[in-house]
Amino acid sequence: MNTVLVVEDDNSVREFLCEVLRGGGYETREAEGGRQAIRLFEADPVELVIMDLCMRDGEGIETMRVLRNRRRDVKILVVSGAFGGTLLPLAAKLGADATLAKPVAPEALLETVNNLRRTSSEPAKIF
């Protein structure tokens, strides 16, 4: 799980996440939206996807469903600023392995990614 797909429509946030990950020894692939993420994932599957569910293209939730259905064992970390209401339970219901709220501290990001890397490869449940 040394390569991570980062799906984030905000360029500065995406660059920040990738910079932190590269500093922690990970390679990164970047997608600005859901459709691009799915194309990249199909061309070169990764073991971990970090994504926001609330993107301008409105495809965050659908993208997560598609990625999870394509490979049930992929680890998905949702990093979002919109955890009010029902989004956090929805992310878990859709199969997120972990969630972090924006703004995320570099240490918390790397700790969560490292923990996901160490967890078993047992597929997440889809409801």
NORTAVEN-V997825 format. One record per residue. N is the residue number from 0. RES is the residue in three letters. SS is DSSP state (~ for helix, > for strand, _ for the rest). PSI is psi in whole degrees, -180 to 180 (none if undefined). NEAR is the number of other C-alpha atoms within 12 Angstrom. Layout:
((N;RES;SS;PSI;NEAR) (N;RES;SS;PSI;NEAR))
This chain:
((0;MET;_;48;26) (1;ASN;_;-13;22) (2;THR;>;131;27) (3;VAL;>;134;41) (4;LEU;>;121;45) (5;VAL;>;119;45) (6;VAL;>;108;47) (7;GLU;_;128;41) (8;ASP;_;-15;30) (9;ASP;_;113;23) (10;ASN;~;-45;18) (11;SER;~;-38;13) (12;VAL;~;-44;28) (13;ARG;~;-45;32) (14;GLU;~;-41;21) (15;PHE;~;-50;23) (16;LEU;~;-45;41) (17;CYS;~;-39;32) (18;GLU;~;-44;23) (19;VAL;~;-45;26) (20;LEU;~;-45;35) (21;ARG;~;-37;23) (22;GLY;~;-26;16) (23;GLY;_;6;23) (24;GLY;_;11;17) (25;TYR;_;149;25) (26;GLU;>;152;23) (27;THR;>;149;32) (28;ARG;>;144;35) (29;GLU;>;139;36) (30;ALA;>;138;33) (31;GLU;_;-15;33) (32;GLY;_;-180;33) (33;GLY;~;-46;35) (34;ARG;~;-43;27) (35;GLN;~;-39;24) (36;ALA;~;-45;35) (37;ILE;~;-43;34) (38;ARG;~;-46;22) (39;LEU;~;-42;25) (40;PHE;~;-41;32) (41;GLU;~;-35;18) (42;ALA;~;-35;12) (43;ASP;_;81;17) (44;PRO;_;142;27) (45;VAL;_;169;33) (46;GLU;_;-18;35) (47;LEU;>;134;43) (48;VAL;>;129;49) (49;ILE;>;125;47) (50;MET;>;155;48) (51;ASP;_;144;47) (52;LEU;_;-21;41) (53;CYS;_;88;31) (54;MET;_;159;29) (55;ARG;_;-35;18) (56;ASP;_;-2;22) (57;GLY;_;16;18) (58;GLU;_;11;26) (59;GLY;~;-51;36) (60;ILE;~;-44;33) (61;GLU;~;-39;26) (62;THR;~;-43;39) (63;MET;~;-42;43) (64;ARG;~;-46;29) (65;VAL;~;-48;25) (66;LEU;~;-43;40) (67;ARG;~;-39;35) (68;ASN;~;-30;22) (69;ARG;~;-41;18) (70;ARG;_;105;27) (71;ARG;_;-22;26) (72;ASP;_;-1;28) (73;VAL;_;138;36) (74;LYS;>;135;40) (75;ILE;>;123;43) (76;LEU;>;118;42) (77;VAL;>;123;43) (78;VAL;>;112;39) (79;SER;>;152;31) (80;GLY;_;-1;23) (81;ALA;_;60;23) (82;PHE;_;11;22) (83;GLY;_;162;14) (84;GLY;_;-125;10) (85;THR;_;5;11) (86;LEU;~;-44;25) (87;LEU;~;-49;28) (88;PRO;~;-34;19) (89;LEU;~;-43;24) (90;ALA;~;-44;37) (91;ALA;~;-41;26) (92;LYS;~;-35;21) (93;LEU;_;-7;31) (94;GLY;_;17;34) (95;ALA;_;135;39) (96;ASP;_;-23;39) (97;ALA;>;159;34) (98;THR;>;147;35) (99;LEU;>;142;33) (100;ALA;>;142;23) (101;LYS;_;147;25) (102;PRO;_;139;20) (103;VAL;_;136;22) (104;ALA;_;142;18) (105;PRO;~;-41;22) (106;GLU;~;-41;17) (107;ALA;~;-39;23) (108;LEU;~;-51;31) (109;LEU;~;-38;27) (110;GLU;~;-44;20) (111;THR;~;-44;29) (112;VAL;~;-45;39) (113;ASN;~;-39;23) (114;ASN;~;-41;18) (115;LEU;~;-35;29) (116;ARG;~;-35;28) (117;ARG;~;-17;16) (118;THR;_;163;20) (119;SER;_;163;14) (120;SER;_;19;17) (121;GLU;_;129;15) (122;PRO;_;146;20) (123;ALA;_;152;26) (124;LYS;_;142;19) (125;ILE;_;127;21) (126;PHE;_;none;14))
